[in-house]
Amino acid sequence: MSVTAVVGANWGDEGKGKITDLLAEQYRCIVRYQGGSNAGHTIINAYGKFALHLLPSGVFTPGTLNIIGPGVAFNPEDFLREYDNLLSRGIPAPDIHISDRAQLVLPYHIELDTREEERLGAQSFGSTRSGIAPFYADKALKIGIPLSTLFGDEAQLRCRIQSASEAKNTLLQHLYHAAPIDSNQIADRLLALKSRLAPFITNTTILLHDSLAAGGSILVEGQLGALRDPDHGIFPYVTSSSTIAGYAAIGAGVPPHAINRIIAVTKAYSSCVGAGPFVTELTGDAAEHLRRLGGDAGEYGVKTGRPRRVGWFDAVATRYGCMVQGATEVALTNLDVLGYLDEIPVCTGYRLNGQVTTDFLTADQLALAEPVLDTLPGWRCDISHIRSFDQLPLQVQQYVQWIEQIIGVPIRIVSVGPDREQTIYR
C-alpha cells in the first residue's frame, strides 16, 4: 500500500496544484482531505488555466478517482458551480466521490465569518470569508450537518438546522445587529441540491481502503501550508483545519503507516495571502516587481484576487515547515521568476532582541523579528525552456543546492514555469 502527500512548506500558495496535477497520472486516487473552498490551486494544462477550490487536482487526468474526504469543509453550491465550470470548458466528466461523512458549509457559516471579519476591522485575520472558522467551530461543538443527514429524514435535517441556528441568531441580532437566519430557507436550498449531489456521495473511507488492499496508490493533497496550521503555525493567523500531512490519515481516512512519501512544496522566494507576521516581506517597488513576475499571471490570490505579500526565500521558515510536515522530498517552484536579479537575498536567521536565532518563532516573536539576509549570485537569464538540471546555469544549480543543504531535505522536483512540461526532475 502506498500513499503520497503533497503539502505546503510555507504559508500556502506554494504551487501544490501544479505538482498534484503533474503527478496525478501515477495514482489511482486523488484526495482532498482538509479545508474548503477558502483557498485554491492554480493549474495550467492542455485544457487551459483553472482555479480549483474544492475539486481534487486529479480531475484533469482520465482514469483517476477524485475524492473529497470526510475532513473537508464541503460547500455544495461551490462544488456544483466548480464542477459545472469544468464541463462547460470541455473537460470530460471526472470520476468524483464525496464522503458521506463530510460536513456542510452552510450560508450562516459564511454570514458569521463575514460579520466577524468586519467587526474585527484592522485586527482581522485575513479570512476569505468562506465560512471556514464557523464551520469547524460547529464541528467541534457537534452541531455540524454531515452530508448523510441531507440524504436521511427531512424532518431531522430541518430540526438540526433549526437547532444550530438558534445561537447564531442571537449573535447575528445582538452582536452584529444583522437579520436573523431563516432555517427553513437554508433547508430548502439544501434539499434543492439533493438530486444533483446524490451520484457523488459514497463511503469514501471504504473506497480508499479497498483501493489500498488491491495494491492501488493514493495521492492526498493539502490546502495552504505548514505555517497556517492551527497547532504548528503562526496562530492566530492560521486556518481552522490542520494543514499537516499527518492529518491526511484523519481527513482522508487512510492508515497513518500507509503515508510513506511526503512532498513539501515551496517557492524559490516567499509569498502569502492573509494577515500575520512575514519576516522577509518586501514593500514598494521591490515587492511590486517580484509580484508582477511571479507565476503565470503574477502573485494574486486564487480565491480572492488579493495581491499576495511577497518576500525573499525564508530558509528558517521552510526548514521548519518541512520538519513538521515530515517531508521526504521537496518540490521547488517558480525558480524562473528570480531571473531578473543580479544578487538574490535569502533569509538564514532572525534577529530578535539583539540575538540571532535559526529557530522558527511564535507569531508574537516573529512580529518583532528582523531577517538576517545573505546573498547568492543571480543568473540574469530566462531558464523556463530548460528541462535538465545539469543544463541550468551554474548559479541556478548553486541556488537549488544551497536551499537543499540548508533545509536538510532533497529537492527532487524543480519547476521553471507554470505549465506541466516546465518541470525538471532530479
N, C-alpha and C positions, 0 to 999 in steps of 0.2 A: 504494500500500500504506500502511496506517495501523495503528499500534499505540499504544494509550494505556495508561499505567501508573498505577495507584492505589497509593500508597505512604504510609508514615508519616513524619512530620517529627520525631517525638519518640521516646518510649520504647515505643511500641506503645499499644494501647487508645485510639486517636485517633478511631475511628468509621469505619474504612475499609470495614467490611462494609456499612453503610448506603449509602455513596457508590457502591460497586460494584453493589449491588442496584438502586440508583436509576438508574444509567447502563446497566445490562445490556441493556435493550431496544434500545439504539442499536448493539449489536455482535453479530456473528455468533458469535465465540468468546470465552469467558471462561476465563482460565488461572491456575491456582495454580502458581507457579514456584519456590518455596523453602519451607523449614521443613517442619513436620509437624503432628501433632495436639497439639502442645505449647502452642498458643495458640488463639484463636478469634475469630470475627466474630459479633457480635450483630446479627440482622436482624429487624425488625418490619414486617410487611406484612399484606395481607388474610387470609393464612392463619394468622397468629398471630405468636408470638415464637419465634425459633430461634437456637441457638448452633451455628455451623458451625466445624469444626476442620480437616477435610481437604477437604470438598466446596467447589468454587468457588462464589462468591456469585451466580452466574447460574442456579442450579438452580431458582429460582422463576419464571424467565422462559421461557415456551414458545418453541421455535424456536432456542434457543441451544445451541451445543456447549460443554459444560463439560469442561475438560481439566485433568488433573493431570500436570504436566510432569516431565521427567527429573530436575530438580533437587530434587524433593520427597522428603522422608523418609516413605516410604509404609508405614503400619501397616495391613495388610489387615483385621485384625479390627476396628480402629477404623472403617475405611472402611465395612465392611458394616453395622456397628452404626448408623452415622450415616445411611447410605442407607436401611436398613430403617425407621428412625425417621421419615424424611421420608414414606415411603409409608404408614406406619401413621397418619399425621396428615392423610392425604387429599391430599398433594401429587402431582400427575401425575408419573409416572416421568420424570426428567430424562435428557437425552441426555449420557452421561458417557463420556469416553475417558481411559484411563490409559496413560501412556508405558510401553512395554515395557523402557525403559532406567531407569525409576525403581527405586531400590533399597529393600530391605525393612527396616523396623524390626522386629526380632525380640525375643522375650522376654528374651534375655540382654542386649540393649541397655538395656531397662527395668530389669532387675535391677542392672546395673552402675551406672546412673545413680542409682538409689535408694540403693544401698550407699555410693556415694561422697559423696552429699549428707549421709548420716547420719555418715559418718566425719569430714567437714569440720566438722560442727556449726555453731558460731557463725560460722565462716569460709566457710560455704556460699555458693553463687552464686544461690540462689533458684530453682533448677531446678524445673520442673513434674514432674520425674521421669518423663518420657515417652520417655526413651532417646535424646534428640536428640544430645547430645555424643558418646556412644559410637558412635552410628550414623555421624556424619560423620567420626569418627576412623577407623572401619573403611573408609569410602570413601577417605580419604586413604591408608590403608595397603594399599589394593587387595584387601581381603578381604571387602568388602561383597557382598551377594547381590542381583543385579538380578532384576526380575520375570521377565525372559526365561528365567532359569535354572529357575524353577518350571515353565515350560512346555517344558523340554527333557528331557534324560535324567535319570531319577530317581536313578540311581547317582551321577551327577555332583553333583546337588543335595545328596545326603546327604554326599558327600565334602567339599564346600565348607563345609557347616555344621560338620562334624566338625573340619575344619582350623581354622576360625575359633574354635571352642570351646576349643581346647587352651590357648591363652594365657589366655583368660578364666577357665578353671577354676583355673589357677594363682593368678590374682588372687583369685577368689572364696574359695578354700580357705585361702590363706596370708596375704592382706591383710585380707579381710573376714570370715574364719572362717565361711563360709557353705557350703551344699551345692553340689556341682558341677553343671554343666549336663548334661542328657541330650540329646545332639544328635539322636538318633533320635526322641525325643518332639517336638522342635521341628519336624523334618522332617515327621512325621506330622500335626501341627497345620496346617502349611502345605498339605500335599497334600490335606487335607480341605476346604480352601477353594478349591481349583483350579477346580472346575467352576463355582462361583459367580462367580469373578473373570474367567473366560475371556471373557465377552461384552464386557467393558470394555477389554481390553488391545489396544493398537494402536501403530503408529509415529506418535506424535503430532507429531513434527517434520515429517514429510512432510505430514500433515494441515494443519498451520498454514501451511506454505509454499505448499501448493496453494490454501488459502483466500486468502492474500495475492495470489497470482498471478491469482486470479479477481476481485480487487478487494474482497475481504472485509475487514472491520475486526475488530481483536482488542483485547480488554481484558485486561491482565495485572494480577493483584493480589498485592501483597506481604504478608508476615506481619511483625508487630512494626514497629519504626520505625528511622530512621537511627541513633539513639543506641544501639541494640542491635546494630549491625553490628560484626563482629569486627575489621574494619580501621579503621573510621572512628568507632566508638562508644566507650562507656565501658569498654573492656576492662580487666579480665576479666569484667565484669558484662554479658555480651553473649550473644547466641545463637550458634549454631555454623554458620550459613549467612549469606550476605550478604543484607542487607535493602535494598540499594540498587537503584534502578530499573535501573541498567546491568546488573545481574546477570540481569535478565529475559531478555536475549539468550542467556544460557547456560542458565539454569534452565528456560526455556520452550522455547528452540530457535527464536528468531526473529532476523532480521538486526538488528544494532545500529542501523543507519541508519533502520530502519523505526519505531523508537520516537520519535515526534515530539510527543507530548503527555504530560506528567508532572504528575499531580495529587497534590500533597503534602497530606496531611490532618493537621490539628492542632486540638486543642480550644481553647476560649476561656479555659481555665485548664490546668493541668498535672496529669497523673496517670500512674502507672506501677505495675505489679506486679513484684516481684522486688527483688533487692538492688542496691546500688551508690549512688553519690553522687547526690543530688537536691536541688539548691541551694535551691529555693523551697519545700521541703516544709513543710507545716503539721502541727501536732500538737494534741492535746487537743480541746477543744470546737469550735475553728475548723475543724479537719480533719474531724471527725465531721459537722458541719453541711453542709459542702460535699460530703462523700462521700455523705451521705444524699440530697441533692438531685440528684446527678449522674445523668444518663441516665434510662432507663425504670425501673430498679429499683436505683438507687444505683451507686456505684463499687465493684464487686466483680468479680474476675477471671472471664472467661468459662470458662476451663478449670478453675481451681482453686477459685473461690468466695472466694479470699482478699480481704480488704479492700484496695483499691488505695490506694497512697500518693497524696496529693493536695497541690497547691500552686498558687500564683499563676502566671499566664502568664509563661513564660520566653522573652523575646524573643531573648536571646543564643543559647539552645539551638535555638530554632525557626528563626532566620535561618541558623544553621549547618546544621541538618537539611535545610532547603530547598536550600541551596547544594550539599551533597554528593549530594542526590537529583537535582539538575539541574531543579528544579521550574519548570514553565512557568506554573503557576497553583496556587492553594491552595483547599482546602475547609475552612472553619472550622465546627466542630461544637460542640454543647452551649452555644450562646450564651445560650439561655433560662435556663440554670441560674444565671447570675450576677444574676438579677433581684432578689435579696434584699439586695443590698449598697448602702449609701449611697455608698461610695467603693470603687474596685477597685484594689488594688495590682498593679503589673506590674513584672517584673524587667528592667532595662535594662543591667545590668552586674554584674560580680563583683568583690568586694573580696578581694584576696589579698596578704598580707604588706604591708598598708598601701597598696597600689596598686590602682587600679580599672582593669579591662580589659573590653572588649566582645568579646573573642575567646572562643570555646568552648574550654575547657581539657581537659587529660587527666584521667583519673579520679583519679589521685593528687592533682592540684592541686584538682580540684573538691571533693574530700573536705575540704579546708581552707578553701574559699572561702565567702564570705557574699554574699547577694544585695544589690544596690543597687536599691531599690524606689522607683518613682514611683507616683503615684495618679492615676486617671482618675475622673471623676464616674460614679456608678451611675445606674440608671434606675428602680429600685424599682417595677417593674410586670411583669406577665406579657406576654411577646411571642410565645408559642407559637402564637397564632392568626394572626399576621401573615404575609402571603405576598409582600409587595413591600418592597424595601429603602427606598424613599422614604417608606413609611408607618411605619417603625420610629421610635421616639423619637429625638430628636436625639442624646442621649447614647449610644445604641446605635450609631448611624451613626458617631459620632466614635470609639468604641472600635474598630470594624471598620477604619475608615480609619487610625487610629493604628497598629494591627497591620500593616496592609498597607504603610504607609510604612516602618516600622522593619525589617520582614523583607525588603522590597525585591521582593516578588512579588505580583502582583494576586490578590485574593480573588474568585473567580468564583462560589463556592457558599457559602451560609450556611445552616447547619442550626439550626432553632429548636425541635427536638423529635425524638424517635426514629422517628416514622412517616415514610413516604415523602413524604407531602404537606407535611410540616412543613419545607419547603425553599424557600429564596429564591435565585434566580439573578441575578447581576449582569452 
